[in-house]
Amino acid sequence: MSITQHEAAALIVKHQKDAYGWDTTVKEILSNPWHKVVGYEWVAKTYYGMDNFYASLDEVTDPTDGMSVNVLVSAERYDNYLWLRGKWVFNSEVTIDMYK
């Protein structure tokens, strides 16, 4: 992961406040198993459009050859796609099970 556990938890707290109006704390988030925190982080990154996370490929504007994006399938899985020769090509699937 590109950010620390504390930074991930802070992003999740911000997302839960902005998207749902929930008042949670970093401590509450970090009390969850780490693989669950990772799933929450993916949802937050999709919500804010961070780190090439999208809800669907339709949200990607002006893809360039070799561009890689992550499409959130659920809070437990995202799919990675590459833009090659004018079309999206499925590259891989990532699940929270990888963080258990």
TAQUI-V427039 format. One record per helix or strand. SS is the DSSP state (hx for helix, st for strand). FROM is the first residue (numbers start at 1). LEN is the number of residues. If there is no record, write none. Layout:
ss from len
SS FROM LEN
SS FROM LEN
//
This chain:
ss from len
hx 5 16
hx 26 5
hx 34 15
st 53 2
hx 57 3
st 68 7
st 77 8
st 87 9
hx 96 4
//
